[in-house]
Amino acid sequence: REELDVYSIRKQFPVLSREVKGKPLVYLDNAATTQKPQVVIDALVDYYSNYNANIHRGIHTLAEEATASFESTRDAVTRFINAPSREQIIFTRGATESINLVAYTWGRQNIKAGDEIIISAMEHHSNIVPWQMLCEEKGAVLKVIPFNGAGELRMDVFEELISPKTKLVSIVHVSNSLGTVNPVKDIIEKAHQAGAIVVVDGAQSTVHLDIDVQAMDCDFFVFSGHKLYGPTGTGVLYGKQHLLESMPPFLGGGEMIKEVSFEKTTYNDLPYKFEAGTPNIADVVALKTAFEFINGVGKQKIREHENALLIYATKQLEMIPQLKIIGQAKEKVSVISFVLDNIHPQDAGILLDNSGIAVRTGHHCTQPCMNIFGIPGTIRASFAVYNTKEEIDILVKGLHKAIKMLS
Ligand code: PMP
């Protein structure tokens, strides 16, 4: 089968040809945010150059063009995650806002004292704190699914935790600090049997895996556009229709209303009920081209390429005696966290940057997860469609140099 032409893909990402500290940039911080292809950058420039206008309300040509473009991204998202209808796609600023939206609306309407919410020990802070705040306010209880030494969820413990008291389970699809792919379908099935609803945090999965929210049967699915080659400030909340309809609005303001009087306001239909105010029009418009980019390359091809990088990098890194990989789940995406004997991740990160290599160091907004491993943080290399084996070799060389200098 035809392989992905990584060099022609690299040419589509202008930033990849820059230098850092006099060395060619090796960008391995894709789990934090991916770089943007020229089509996405062009879409932003095109929007501001040619049809910038506020959407939905205007009847003039520019407003109509901007509205059509904004709404066609909603159609692209609908197809990308196989949602049953476009009304179920709510635009937010990111995964964080999407989770908070659910916690503030569904959560505050449905969670009572004594109810239980289950998350996992590998959640990003954005899928911990909103539920903690909700539990504190309502007198509900937050339960946590632990993971094993490989960084895989203890499904046996999950089955013990889940009970008729469980009202909501919110789980990360793919861990940003360990790369673990969680068995969300199984979790959703068991949660539903207990009468709980499930939020899936797809911030890391949507760029790597095929997402089918109907097959998954999740109640809510969230992700951020900037992690899938799209602009920052774009996020999506997908929800089941009956849940979205039953929920009160999140923010009040323009666009989310049908009629306003001082006596009573009636709310707009989905999805506009949850999109108060002027949205992030330009970035949402450009987000569509990110989906087109991914679809154009082909998700299957991307996955095979990234998986080959994961296997190669794992093998190369394992040969460094002072290095230990954190998180070795059987099912992983192209994210590798590791620590070096007696070297602080930050020190290694600074030295790598001197060689033009961008990695992430620290707790990756998963402090509880790091605490379980008994470490303050890791060095994380995460690969995207445009990374190459040569870049992994440069990383390995850089690590050898760092170890030599720091130990
Ligand atoms: N969940 C996970 C697993 C993430 O990796 C991130 C981003 N690091 C988020 C949620 C939050 O995404 P954002 O900061 O784009 O809202």
Residues whose N, C-alpha, C, O or C-beta is under 5 A from the ligand:
A	BS01	PMP	A31 G94 A95 T96 E97 H124 S126 V172 V174 N176 D201 A203 Q204 S224
